[in-house]
Amino acid sequence: MTCDVLVIGNGLLALVATMAAQGRLVPGREIRHVVRRGRSVSAVVLDRGEIDARFFVDTCASLSLAGPQTFESVASREYIDTIAVAEAPDGRYALPYRAALAAGIDNALVIPSSLPSALAIAAAHAVGTAAALLARTGQPADQLDSATLRERLRAAGARL
């Protein structure tokens, strides 16, 4: 089976990312093996077969060889490449695009763990949207123009 964007994970973040990417969802616990070719992931192997994809979104750290990717969000800190924001009583939290890059993998994005829940949901929407753009263009994740992504997110109603 083949798809443009494969989202790996469980729960609300995985559902939001899947809807934004218009992709396919696979629970992380079903993955038995990840097939890599150089700096890219080409497929995931499940008990019931293999799924090939052009781009991957990891919401549960299944693809990251270094374990869960964390990002420490700090209230009222802004980034030039902000792709998701959330308001909280102690200030505004933002997530930069570079925090969603999967280290050493060109065709995958991750949703960092330990984000405040509202920011995590906004991040899932942004990362899913980015994955859809990257799957269409075929470019590596680290070459996506974050301004283009922000324009697409605003057009979809995101507040940045």
ZAMARGU-4260 file (C-alpha; in steps of 0.2 Angstrom, whole numbers, plus 5000, padded with zeros to 4 digits):
<rodrens>
0) 5000/5000/5000 | 5006/5018/4996 | 5001/5035/5002 | 5007/5053/5001 | 5008/5056/5020
5) 5008/5043/5033 | 5004/5049/5051 | 5011/5038/5065 | 5003/5039/5082 | 4987/5038/5093
10) 4975/5051/5100 | 4970/5068/5096 | 4987/5075/5089 | 4988/5060/5077 | 4970/5064/5071
15) 4973/5082/5069 | 4989/5079/5059 | 4980/5066/5048 | 4966/5078/5044 | 4978/5092/5040
20) 4989/5082/5029 | 4974/5072/5021 | 4985/5057/5025 | 4983/5040/5032 | 4985/5036/5050
25) 4994/5021/5058 | 4995/5018/5077 | 5013/5018/5083 | 5011/5002/5092 | 5007/4993/5076
30) 5024/4997/5068 | 5036/4982/5068 | 5050/4990/5058 | 5055/5006/5049 | 5063/5005/5032
35) 5076/5018/5029 | 5086/5022/5013 | 5100/5035/5017 | 5092/5050/5025 | 5074/5045/5021
40) 5061/5033/5028 | 5053/5024/5013 | 5041/5013/5023 | 5034/5005/5039 | 5032/4987/5041
45) 5016/4981/5051 | 5011/4963/5055 | 4998/4964/5041 | 5010/4971/5028 | 5020/4986/5023
50) 5015/5004/5020 | 5026/5015/5008 | 5024/5034/5009 | 5032/5050/5002 | 5032/5059/5019
55) 5029/5054/5037 | 5023/5063/5052 | 5028/5055/5069 | 5017/5060/5084 | 5024/5047/5096
60) 5042/5046/5092 | 5042/5030/5083 | 5054/5036/5069 | 5066/5046/5079 | 5082/5036/5083
65) 5086/5047/5097 | 5069/5045/5106 | 5056/5058/5109 | 5060/5075/5103 | 5058/5088/5116
70) 5056/5107/5114 | 5055/5118/5129 | 5042/5131/5126 | 5044/5147/5135 | 5030/5160/5137
75) 5031/5176/5127 | 5046/5170/5116 | 5044/5173/5097 | 5053/5164/5083 | 5056/5170/5065
80) 5049/5153/5059 | 5034/5151/5071 | 5021/5139/5064 | 5010/5137/5079 | 5005/5147/5094
85) 4994/5145/5109 | 4988/5158/5122 | 4990/5154/5141 | 4987/5164/5157 | 5006/5166/5159
90) 5008/5172/5141 | 5009/5166/5123 | 5018/5150/5118 | 5025/5148/5101 | 5033/5133/5091
95) 5046/5136/5078 | 5046/5125/5062 | 5064/5119/5066 | 5058/5111/5082 | 5047/5099/5071
100) 5062/5093/5060 | 5067/5075/5063 | 5085/5074/5066 | 5094/5064/5052 | 5078/5061/5042
105) 5073/5071/5026 | 5055/5066/5024 | 5048/5066/5041 | 5042/5079/5054 | 5038/5076/5072
110) 5027/5084/5085 | 5039/5088/5100 | 5034/5080/5117 | 5031/5090/5132 | 5021/5105/5123
115) 5007/5113/5132 | 4991/5104/5126 | 4984/5119/5116 | 5001/5122/5108 | 5002/5103/5104
120) 4986/5103/5095 | 4991/5119/5085 | 5007/5110/5081 | 4999/5095/5075 | 4989/5105/5062
125) 5004/5115/5057 | 5015/5099/5055 | 5001/5090/5045 | 4999/5105/5033 | 5018/5105/5031
130) 5019/5087/5027 | 5006/5089/5014 | 5016/5103/5006 | 5032/5093/5007 | 5024/5077/5000
135) 5018/5087/4985 | 5034/5096/4981 | 5046/5081/4985 | 5058/5093/4994 | 5067/5088/5010
140) 5059/5095/5026 | 5073/5106/5031 | 5071/5116/5014 | 5052/5121/5017 | 5050/5140/5017
145) 5041/5143/5033 | 5034/5159/5027 | 5024/5149/5013 | 5019/5137/5027 | 5013/5151/5038
150) 5003/5158/5023 | 4994/5141/5021 | 4990/5140/5039 | 4983/5158/5040 | 4972/5154/5025
155) 4966/5138/5034 | 4961/5149/5049 | 4976/5147/5060 | 4981/5162/5071 | 4999/5166/5071
</rodrens>
